């Protein structure tokens, strides 16, 4: 019969395999293309109004999708 090990014992044995930190960097787009921003919510919460206000606020940064 196989002996059961405690979680501490298992962690001690596999300590080198446990990743506690992974370095990440901010993705910087190399082009000036607009990236999608999805606004969703139930009817009546103002997604359309928010989209219109964002477009009015900064036309270079925000635009509506063409269907």
ABEGO torsion letter per residue (X at the ends): XBBBBBAAAAAAAAAAABBABBBBBBBBBABABBBBBBBBEBBGAGAAAAAAAAAAABAAABBBBBX
